[in-house]
Amino acid sequence: MNQTNQSDPIALFRANWETYQKLLQHNYMFHHELVNASQRLIQSIDRPLSVVDLGCGDASLSQILFKNKAISRYIACDLSLPALQLAKSNLTSWSSVLELNCLDMLEQLGQIPDRSLDLVFSSYAIHHLTDQSKLALFKECFRVLNHEGWFVLIDVMRNDGQSRDDYLDDYLSMVEHDWLAINLTERARITEHVRANDFPLSPSEYQAFASQAGFQQECLLGAHGFHQAWGYQ
């Protein structure tokens, strides 16, 4: 891969997106299994869905997650304009009910009225937040969901009792040994990103946040090591 100009956001996006596509192609983060597990819950909801997708990226996962599902409103946010441009192309079938916003997740939730949505969805995004912001996000998710609504979360999670440092060492060891299609340049970029930006919690810590926010139940939808999907209602 060519050296990326770190001052050019478009070039940086393209380089990182190329790596992300490799992760999807080789299913290193179990996107396929976790989306399918989440889809079973979503398909069981017998009504058209009003949805917010937090950190939507290119929304390629949403195409699978909501396949053959009636959508009455679809709000998607991301901080990357190039990603949102791809999302717009991927979601043309929902163009009449689609809202794309270049906002962070808490800003987006803050613009949504109380009890107005059926579903909040987020995939591999909230582990970047501080713990305080994670709790605030759970509280906002509870506020915007109607009484039968769900918050579906796909993300990396630490083991119970595992420190962040131990998690980072274990996760990056897995990257080193198992992500064989990732070249050295990409691996160095991933390592730098993970150590600087990843702050995952354990499922029990997320459960505590969900309870504080007002959610009454949680449901493990799927788990593959550190990569897990949960539903909160």
N, C-alpha and C positions, 0 to 999 in steps of 0.2 A: 504494500500500500504506500502511496506517495505521502510524504511528510505533509501534515495538515497545518495550514496557516491558523494559529490559535486566535488571531485577531479577526478572522473572517467567520462570522457566525454561520453563514450558509455552508462554507467549506467544512466547518466543524460538525454541523448537523449531518451533512452527507456522509462524512467519515463514520460518525457514531451510528447513523442509521444503517450503513452497510454492515456494521458489526451486529446491530440489533437484528437485522434480517437473517444473519447466520444463526443467531441464537434461536430464532423462530424455526428456521429450516431444520435445524438439528434437535429441536425441542429440548434444549439443555435446561430450561426453566419450567418444563412441564406445562407450558401454556395449553397444549392440546387437552391433556387430561383435566386440568383445573377449569378450563372454560366449559368442557363437556359436563363436568360435575355441577358447575354453577347453572348451566343451561337447564338441567333437570328441575331445579328449584324454580327458575324463572318461567319455564313452560307450564308449571303447575298453577300459576296465577291466572285465573280465568277472567281476564278483562284486558282491554287495551292499556298499555303502560305509559305513564309519564315518568321519564328517566332523566337523571343527571349522571354523566360520565366524567369522573374527576381524574384529570391527567390522562386525557383520552388518547394522546399520541396520534397515530394515523387512523384510529378507530377500526382497524382490521379485525380486532378481536370482537368488537361489537357486532360486526356483520354475522359472525358465527353465533355469538351468544343470543342474539335476538332473531335468529333466522325463523321465518314463518310466524313471527309474533307481531300482533298489531301494536303499533306505537302511536300514541296520541300526542306526545310531546317528547322531544329529545334535545336535551341541553348538554353540550360537550365543552369542556374547557381544557386548555393546555397553555403553558408559557411559551411554547415554540410556534411561531407563525408558520414556518415550513411544514410542521406536523399538522397544523390545522388546515392548511391548503390540501394536504393529502387526505385528511379526514373528510373534507368537503366532497372530494372526488369519490371517496369510498361510500359515502352515505347519500348518494343522489336519490335513492329510492325513498328517502325520508325527507326530501328537501322541503316539503310543505310544512313540516313540523319541526324542522331542525334549527337550533340556535348554536352557533359556534362563537366562543368567547376566548380571547387571549387574556386570561386571568389566572391567578393562583387559586387553589382549591377552596380556601376559606373565603376569599373574596367572592367567588362564584356562589358558594352556599349562602353567603350573606345577602345576595340579591334575590333569593327565592322565598316566596311567602310561606308561612307556617302551614304544615299539613297538606301541602299541595302536590306531593309526588308519591308515586308507588314504589320507586326503586332508586337507590343510590348505588352506583357501581364504581369501583376503583381497582385498577390492576397495576401492581408493582410501582406505586407512587408514594403512598403515605409513609413508607419507611425512611423517606428523606426528611420528614418533619421532625422538629423537636418534640419531646414528650408532651410538653405543654400544648403545642399546636395539635398533636394527635388527639388529646383529650378534647380540645376545643372543636376539632373536626367531628368527633363522635357526637358531641352535644348538638352541633349544627345539623348533622345527619338526622338525629332524632327529631329535631324541631321541624325539618322540612318534610318528613315522611308522614303520610297518613297512618291511621291506627293499624292498618293491615300491611303497611309497607315494610320493605326489607332493605338493609344495607348489605350488599354483597362485596366482600373484600378478598382479592387475590393478592398475595404479597409474600415476601420472605419473612420468616419468623425465627427467632432464636429458640433454642430448647429452654425449658423451664430451669432456672438456676444457672444458666450459662451467661458468662460475662460477655460484653460486647467484644472485647479483645479476643477472647477464645472463639467467639462466633466468627469474627473476621478471619482469624487464622484457619479455622476449619473450612469456611466457605471458599476462601482463596486457594486452599489446598485442593479442594474439589475442582475448582476452575483449572488449576494447573494439570491435574491428572485426567479429567474427564472431558474438558471442552477442547478436543483435539483439533477441531476445524478453525480455532481462533489462533491467528498468527502472533508472533512475539510482540509486535507493535500494538496490536489490539489488546493483548493480554496485559501489557503494561498500562494501557489506558484504563482498562477495566479495574485493575488493581488500585490505581490511583483514585479512581472515582469511588470505588467501594469504601476504601479506607477513609476518605474525606467526607463522604456524603451519606453513608448508610447507617441508620440508627434503628434497626428493627427491634421489636419487643417480642416477648413470648406470648403464646395464645392466652395464658392466664392473665397476663398484664393487659392485653386487649380486652379480655372479658371484664376486668375491673373497670376499665374506661367505659365499656358499653353499659355496665350497670350504673355507673355514676351518671351517665348521660340519660338513663331512663329506659334502655332496652330491657325487655323481660326475659328473652331467651337467646341462646346462640346455638348454631348448628354447624358442625364440621362437615363441609361439603366434599373435601378431598385433601389429601396430604401426601407429598412426596419429599420426604426429608424437610429441608428448610422451606420448601415451596408449598404453600397451603392456600386453601380457599375456605372462607367462613361466611355464614350468613347471620345477621343480627336483626331481631325483630322486637 
